[in-house]
Amino acid sequence: MNRKDFFKHGARWIILSGIGVFSVFLAANQKIVTPENCTVAPQCKNCGKYAQCELPQANKERKDGK
């Protein structure tokens, strides 16, 4: 490996590592946007995640169901 290849590969690893660290940071701080509409089950009460779901659709379903 010559000097040019060393810097090229090193830069790739630094960029890849930066993207990975930034992704973990966003996921840990819950900055990743969740979809507004559920893609799992259109009927909230039939979904296994219904009790913990924070989507507006599930919140409205819980409020209207009580």
Secondary structure, 3 states (H helix, E strand, C coil): CCHHHHHHHHHHHHHHHHHHHHHHHHHHCCCCCCCCCCCCCCCHHHCCCCCCCCCHHHHHHHHHHC
